[in-house]
Amino acid sequence: MLFSSTRQPLTRIAAQTARRSYSSTSPLSDRIVVAVGGNALQRRGERLTIENMLKAAADMAPTIAKLASEHELVLTHGNGPQVGELALERSAATFDVLGAESMGQIGYVLAQALSSAGVTTAPIICQVVVDPQHEAFRDPSKFVGPIYGAKEATALSQSLGWVMKPDGEYFRRVVPSPPPKEILQVEAIASLLENTPNVLPIACGGGGIPVSRVPSNPRTLQGVEAVIDKDACGAKLATELNADGFIILTDGGGIWQNYGKPDAREMKRASPEYLLGTKAGKNFPGSMGPKIQAAIDFVTLSKANGKADAWAAIGDLKDAAKIFSNEEGTIVKEDVKGEGVVWRESKVVFEKKQSKDQHKSG
């Protein structure tokens, strides 16, 4: 079964390995890229401290360790709360430097927690090339850091030159978020997977460090003041690694229609065509929207590269093990029959009042 979380027979493993464009010494069948949000390292209601991040990572580690024992895994993560906090502490620092700092910080926290769960990791500082002339720089959209009231947001905008935009009933800082064009360390990540299957790479944290190539000397790189969406970068990483699946773990389940309303319902499976046709997630450009687009991108690009059975999934971190069997979350794949969507049996969803913690996306 495609979404079984158990190891598969060696005959199927051999068949899958033969279809891949890389060699691998791993005995595990599926290559999966898993993306967790920066909010997974911050419990609601707690301050963003290293101690609290370590506690949250320790809670998450057994889930990731179980996935790593059953699949060939690459872990990537968000950094929204962390990079925003660093920006508050060091307002003069540029976001490429802050991104690198948060990547090292979170990589260390995850490595320590996963080591206690019996998993050896290799956090990798990843540079990701972007186009400095992209339209994203003319209309910043990526939320970073905490939320503010209207007066505080205005004061920060005037004193520090920050661009602030509404996020629900609050305001948050926004920075440019250009799409990733090139992951410079992807060969190193692939080499780890192919030659050291017992080591879990942690890569492209926070979407990677945004850099651009100097036009007069393309080998020369320079930092870019931006934050790349971690799900967009995760989808590109999964595509370039020829992954079988791409999972985005959240704290709010899968893809819903009319979330929080009496007629709300969750998608069990959906095709990229259905999601694009219904503009799923477009009302939530700071949270679910980019996740849905990343899932669509991975599935469609994988198909274009000859991997028609590739799939993506969006689901709650606590339900990670059940996502493979499609018991929880939403699977995005090409061959969804009928209208291109299968709905889950009704669940009761209560409208939540927007809070500071619910307004942090990573």
N, C-alpha and C positions, 0 to 999 in steps of 0.2 A: 504494500500500500504506500502511495507516494508520501503521505504525511505521517507514517509510523515513526515513533521515536526510538524504536529498537534497532539494533544493528541488523543489517541485511545479509542474506547468504552470500558466500564468496563468489558465486557465479555472477550474481548481479553486480557485486563490487567490481569484478573484472570487466564486465560490460561497460559500466559507467566510466572506469578508468580509461578504457579504450576510446571512449568518445571525447575525452578531455584533450586539450591541447598541451597539457603539462604532464610530467611524470610525478609520481608521488609514492613515498614509502609508507604512507599512512594505511593502517588496516581498516579505517573507518570509511563509510560509503559516501556520505554527502558532505560537500564543502559548503559551509554556511557562514555568511557574514551577519553578525548580530550587532545592532545599534541600540544603546541605552541612552536615555536622556540625562543631561547634567543634573536634573532634579532627582534622579534616582539616588544621588549621593547627598541629598538634603531632606531630612524628615520634616514633614510639615510642622510648623510651629517652633522649630529649633533654629538657632543661629548657625550661619555657615562658617563653621570652624573645622580645622583639620581633625580634631577629636571626633566631632559629629560625623564628618565624612567617613572616617575610618569605621565608625559604628554602622553607618548605613551600608558601606561596602561589605562589611562582614555579614550583614543580613542578606545581601544580594549574592554573595559568593557561592553558596551551595547550589543555587539555580544555574549559574553560569558553569560551575564545575560539572554538574550533571550533563548539561548540553555538550561540554567539551569531551566528556567520556564517551559520548555516543555519536558525535559528528566531528568532522574536521572543521575547526572553528577559527574565525577571526573576530575579535571584539573591537568595536569602535564606540565612541561615547560623545555626548554633548558636553558643553562647557558654559552654557548661558549664565547660570548664577555665579559661577566661579570667575569667569572673565569679567563679568560686570562688577564683582566685588573688587577685583584687582584694579579695574579702571578707576574705581572710587578712591582707592589707596594711592594710586599713582596716575593722576590725571594727565601728566605730561607724556606718559609712555604711549607708544603707538600700538595698534591692535595686533600687528604681526608679532611683536615682542610679547604682548600680554597673552596672545594665543599660545605661543611657545611655552610660556611660564605655566599656564593652566594645563597644558598637555602634559608637561612633566609632573606637575602636582597631582593630577588625577591619575596619571599612569602609575605613579608610585603608590597611591592609595589603593588602586585596584590590584596591583601586583602583590602588595602585602596581604590584602584580604584573601586573594585567590591562593596564595602560597599556603595560608592556614587551612585552606580547603583541599590541599594536595595538588594544586595546579601550578606548574612552572610557566612563567610568562616572560615576554620580551616586549616591553613598551618601546615604541619606535617614534621618534620625532619626525613628523612627515611634513614636507613642504608641498604645497599644491599651487600650481600655476593658474592664474586668473588673467582675464583681459582687463587692464586698468581703464580702458575706454568703454567698458560695458555700461549699458543704461542704468544698471543698479546703482552706480555712483551718483546718478542725478536724482534718484528717488530712494533714499535709504529705507529699508523695510525690516531688517533683522532686529528683533527685540533682544536687548542684553541687560543684565543687572536687575535690580529690584524695581518695584513700582512706586509711584509718587502721586501725591495729590496735585491738583492743578497749580496751586501757588508754588509749591516746592519745585515742580517741573519747570515752571516759568523762570524761577530764580536760577536753577541749574543751567537752563538754556542761555540765560543772559550772562552768567558769570563764567561758564566753561565753554560756551559755544556748542553745546550738545544739541542734536536734533531730537526732539521729543514728539511722540505720537500717542494717541489714545490707545489703550489696551483694555477694552471693556470700560469700566467706570473709572479707571485709573490712567496714569500715563507712564510710559517707559522710554528709555533711551533707545534710539534706533541707529544702526550703522549700515553701510552698504553690504550687500550679500550677493556678490557675483557668483555665477556657476563655476564649478571646478572644471578646468580644461585638461590638466595633466597631474597625476600623482607621481612625484619624482622618486619615491622610495618603493614603488609597487614591486619592482624586481626583487628587492630585499625581502619583502613580505612573502612573495611567492617562493623564494629560496628557503625561507624558514619552513613553510608548509611542506615543501617537497622533500627536504632533507632532515628536518628535525620535527617529526610529527607529534612528539610529546611536549612541544613548547607552544603555548598559545600566544600569537601575536596580538598586541594591543596597538592599533594603528589609526591614523587620521582622526585623532581626538579633536573634538570641537570643529570638525570640518577641515582640519589641517591648517598649517601656517600659510596665509595667503602671500604669494610672491608673484612677481612678473619678470619677464625676460627683457633685458635692455635691447631695444631694437637694433642698435649699432653693433652689439656684441651679444647674441642670444645666449651664450654660455653664462653670461653674468646675470645674477639674480638680484632683485631688490624687493624689500618688504612692501606690502600694500596695506593701507589702512582700511581694513574690512574684516568681516567674519563670515566664513563660508558655512552654509547650512550643513549640519552634520549628516542629515539624512540624504541630501543630494550627493555629498561626497561618499557616503556609505554605499549608495546605489552605484556610483561610478567604480568604487573599489570592488564591489561584488562583481560587476560586469567584467572588469579587467582581470580579475582572478578566475573568471569562468566559473563562478559559484553556481551551485544548484539552487540555493535559496538565499533570500535576504529578509531578515526579521527585524522589525522596528518595535522595540518594547517600550511601552508607555505606562502611565499610571491611570489610564482611562479606558482600557479595552480597545475594541476594534473600531470599524467605521460604522457610524450610526446615521440614520435618516431621522431628522426632527429630534435630535438629542434633547432630552429634558422635557419633552412635551408628552401629552397623554398618548399620542399615536407613534411614539418613538419605536424604532425597530433597528436591530443590528444586522449588518450583512454577514452572512456566513462565508460565502464565496462571491467574488465579483470579477468581471473581466475588465481589462484596461479600457476597452471601448465603452462599456457601461459607465464606468467612473468618469471618463471624459465627457460622455454625452449628457450626463446629469450634473456635471460641474461639481462633483462631490468635494467637499472641503473648501470650496472657494469662499465661503462665508467666514472661514477661520484661517486667514493668511499667516497668522503668527504662531499657529499651533498644528492643527491637524492637516491643513492644506498642504504644506511642504512634505509631510509624511506620505500622504496619498500620492502626490506627484512623484516622489522618489520611488515608491512601489511600482507605479506605472512605468517609469523610466527603466527600471531594472528589467521588468518582464518584457517590455517591447524591444529594448536593445539586445537582450539575450536572444530573443526570437530572431532578430535581424542577423545575429551572429551564428545562427544555426542551432540554438538551444531552445527549442520550442516548448520544452517541458519545465523551464525555469519558473519559479514561483516566488512571490513575496508575501509577507504577512505582517499585520499590525495587530498587536494585542498587549494585554497587561503583563507586566513583569512577573507578577505572582502566578500567572497562568502559562508561563513559558513552556512547560512540559506538555501542556494540553493543546498548544497551538499546532504541533506537528500532526496530531490526529484530527485537527479541525473541530475539536470539542469547544474551543474558546477562540476569540479573536476573529479576524477576517483574513481569508486567503485571497490573494490577487493572482490570477492565472489566466491563460488564454482560453482554454477549452471549458468555459462555463456555459452550459446548455440553456436553451430557452431565451429569455430576455437578457441574459448575461449576468444575472444575479440570483443568488439563493439566499432567502431570508432566514434568520434564526428564529426559533420559537420565542414568543413575546417574553421580554423581561421588563420588570418594573424599574423605571429610571426616574429618580427624583431630581427636580431642578435644584441645582446648588447655587447658593448666593456666591457671587464672585468674591474671592478673598485674595489677599496678597500672595499667598502661596500658590493659588491656582493660576496666577498670572505669570508664572515663570515657565518659559519654554526653553528646552535645551536640545 
